[in-house]
Amino acid sequence: MRFVINKLSEHWNNPYRGAGIIFVTRSADGTPEVFAGRRRRPPSAGRWVLVGGELDPIEDGSYFDCACREASEETCNHLPLDEHLRQWLPSDFSADTVEKRTLKLHWYEWQTFLVPLKERPPQDVWPCKNAEFLFEFSEAQWFPLSELLKLRLSWLLRFDLWRFRNSPATSLSPAASKAVSSCGC
């Protein structure tokens, strides 16, 4: 019991800080599609998650830098996000204008960034399929948003989809919007 109390006290005084990215694009028929990975290990093992992770001290508190680093690591390209995805990012892309949502609890701080892509990168380019990538995810792919909502999602991805439901980048048909709004968040 003392261990549990010490861990809770540690997180209360020094909260977990992290960030992630929801990549969204549109299919040929205009349907929003979201990139997700099935997590291989805890937390959220077996569930579909967004790319993201813990803030490193070298990032000097920049949640966006953290989200970009994690996206690069988890899709195994190890290039700066804007360099690797430049051809798919909107021409006016800027870290200063990226839509974001913040979740702040006493023991947990998280920022999620919504990054719209002009089109979906080809599967043979991004994400790659090497062993390092497979350490994080057992699989990763693009989903129509309405289909993604039917899968076993991490609480954070489900919550973030709900929080971004009215964003122009994820604007949905009335039926799909209702599904996101009633997703149990």
C-alpha positions as CSV (number, residue, x, y, z in Angstrom):
1,M,0.0,0.0,0.0
2,R,2.8,2.4,0.8
3,F,4.2,1.9,-2.7
4,V,0.9,2.9,-4.3
5,I,0.7,6.0,-2.0
6,N,4.3,6.9,-2.9
7,K,3.6,6.5,-6.7
8,L,0.4,8.6,-6.4
9,S,2.3,11.3,-4.5
10,E,5.1,11.2,-7.1
11,H,2.7,11.8,-10.0
12,W,0.7,14.4,-8.0
13,N,3.9,16.5,-7.5
14,N,5.5,15.6,-10.9
15,P,2.7,14.9,-13.4
16,Y,3.2,12.8,-16.5
17,R,3.5,15.2,-19.5
18,G,3.1,14.1,-23.1
19,A,1.7,15.0,-26.5
20,G,0.4,13.3,-29.6
21,I,-0.9,13.9,-33.1
22,I,-4.1,13.0,-34.8
23,F,-3.2,12.9,-38.5
24,V,-6.4,13.4,-40.7
25,T,-6.9,13.4,-44.4
26,R,-9.8,12.9,-46.8
27,S,-10.5,10.0,-49.1
28,A,-11.5,10.6,-52.7
29,D,-15.1,10.8,-51.7
30,G,-14.4,13.4,-49.0
31,T,-14.6,11.1,-46.0
32,P,-12.3,12.0,-43.1
33,E,-9.6,9.4,-42.5
34,V,-7.5,9.1,-39.3
35,F,-4.2,7.4,-38.8
36,A,-4.0,5.0,-35.8
37,G,-1.7,2.3,-34.5
38,R,-2.6,-0.8,-32.5
39,R,-0.5,-0.6,-29.3
40,R,1.7,-3.7,-28.8
41,R,2.4,-3.1,-25.0
42,P,0.9,-1.4,-22.0
43,P,-0.6,1.1,-21.5
44,S,-3.5,0.4,-23.9
45,A,-2.1,-2.8,-25.2
46,G,-4.3,-4.2,-28.0
47,R,-6.1,-0.9,-28.5
48,W,-5.9,1.6,-31.3
49,V,-4.1,4.8,-30.3
50,L,-2.8,8.0,-31.8
51,V,1.0,8.6,-32.2
52,G,2.4,10.3,-29.1
53,G,4.3,9.9,-25.9
54,E,6.2,11.5,-23.0
55,L,7.7,14.9,-23.1
56,D,11.6,14.7,-23.0
57,P,13.5,17.3,-20.9
58,I,15.5,18.3,-24.0
59,E,12.2,19.5,-25.7
60,D,12.2,22.4,-23.1
61,G,8.5,22.1,-22.6
62,S,7.4,22.2,-26.2
63,Y,4.5,19.8,-26.5
64,F,4.4,20.2,-30.3
65,D,8.1,19.2,-30.6
66,C,7.3,16.2,-28.4
67,A,4.4,15.2,-30.6
68,C,6.5,15.5,-33.7
69,R,9.4,13.5,-32.3
70,E,7.0,10.8,-31.2
71,A,5.3,10.7,-34.6
72,S,8.8,10.3,-36.2
73,E,9.8,7.6,-33.8
74,E,6.5,5.7,-34.0
75,T,6.3,5.8,-37.8
76,C,10.1,5.0,-37.9
77,N,11.2,7.7,-40.3
78,H,13.4,9.5,-37.8
79,L,13.2,12.7,-39.8
80,P,11.7,15.9,-38.6
81,L,8.0,15.7,-39.2
82,D,7.8,18.7,-41.5
83,E,10.7,17.4,-43.5
84,H,9.4,13.8,-43.9
85,L,5.8,14.8,-44.6
86,R,6.4,18.1,-46.3
87,Q,4.8,17.0,-49.6
88,W,1.6,16.0,-47.8
89,L,1.3,18.9,-45.4
90,P,-0.7,22.0,-46.5
91,S,1.4,24.8,-47.9
92,D,0.5,27.1,-45.0
93,F,1.4,24.5,-42.3
94,S,2.9,26.0,-39.2
95,A,3.3,24.8,-35.7
96,D,1.8,28.1,-34.5
97,T,-1.5,27.5,-36.3
98,V,-2.0,23.8,-35.6
99,E,-5.2,23.1,-33.9
100,K,-4.7,21.6,-30.4
101,R,-6.6,20.4,-27.3
102,T,-5.1,20.3,-23.8
103,L,-6.1,17.8,-21.1
104,K,-4.8,18.8,-17.7
105,L,-5.4,16.8,-14.6
106,H,-3.4,17.0,-11.3
107,W,-1.2,14.0,-12.3
108,Y,-1.4,14.2,-16.1
109,E,-0.9,16.8,-18.8
110,W,-1.4,16.0,-22.4
111,Q,-1.7,18.1,-25.6
112,T,-3.1,16.6,-28.8
113,F,-2.5,18.3,-32.2
114,L,-4.7,17.8,-35.2
115,V,-2.6,17.8,-38.3
116,P,-4.5,17.7,-41.6
117,L,-2.7,16.2,-44.6
118,K,-3.5,17.1,-48.2
119,E,-3.7,13.4,-49.0
120,R,-2.8,10.1,-47.5
121,P,0.9,9.2,-47.8
122,P,1.4,5.9,-49.7
123,Q,1.5,2.8,-47.4
124,D,4.9,1.9,-48.8
125,V,6.3,5.3,-47.7
126,W,4.7,5.9,-44.3
127,P,4.6,4.3,-41.9
128,C,7.4,1.9,-42.6
129,K,7.3,-1.7,-41.5
130,N,10.7,-2.2,-39.8
131,A,11.3,-4.0,-36.4
132,E,11.7,-0.8,-34.4
133,F,8.3,0.4,-35.6
134,L,6.8,-2.9,-34.7
135,F,8.1,-2.5,-31.1
136,E,5.5,0.2,-30.5
137,F,2.6,-1.0,-32.7
138,S,1.6,-4.4,-33.9
139,E,0.0,-2.6,-36.9
140,A,-0.9,0.9,-38.1
141,Q,-3.1,2.2,-40.8
142,W,-5.6,4.8,-42.0
143,F,-9.2,4.4,-41.1
144,P,-12.4,6.2,-42.2
145,L,-13.3,8.0,-39.0
146,S,-16.7,6.3,-38.8
147,E,-15.0,2.9,-39.0
148,L,-12.3,3.8,-36.4
149,L,-15.0,4.6,-33.9
150,K,-16.2,0.9,-34.1
151,L,-12.8,-0.4,-32.9
152,R,-11.3,-0.9,-29.5
153,L,-9.8,2.6,-28.9
154,S,-7.7,3.9,-26.1
155,W,-9.7,6.2,-23.8
156,L,-7.4,9.1,-25.0
157,L,-8.0,8.6,-28.7
158,R,-11.7,8.2,-28.2
159,F,-11.8,11.4,-26.0
160,D,-9.6,13.4,-28.5
161,L,-11.9,12.4,-31.4
162,W,-14.8,13.6,-29.4
163,R,-12.9,16.9,-28.5
164,F,-12.1,17.5,-32.2
165,R,-15.5,16.5,-33.5
166,N,-16.4,20.1,-34.6
167,S,-13.0,20.9,-36.3
168,P,-13.2,21.7,-40.0
169,A,-10.5,19.1,-40.6
170,T,-12.8,16.3,-39.3
171,S,-16.2,17.7,-40.2
172,L,-18.5,14.8,-40.7
173,S,-21.9,14.0,-42.1
174,P,-24.7,14.4,-39.5
175,A,-24.8,10.7,-38.9
176,A,-21.1,10.3,-38.3
177,S,-21.0,13.5,-36.2
178,K,-23.7,11.9,-34.0
179,A,-21.7,8.7,-33.7
180,V,-18.6,10.7,-32.4
181,S,-20.8,12.8,-30.1
182,S,-22.3,9.7,-28.5
183,C,-19.0,7.7,-28.4
184,G,-19.2,7.4,-24.6
185,C,-16.7,10.1,-23.7
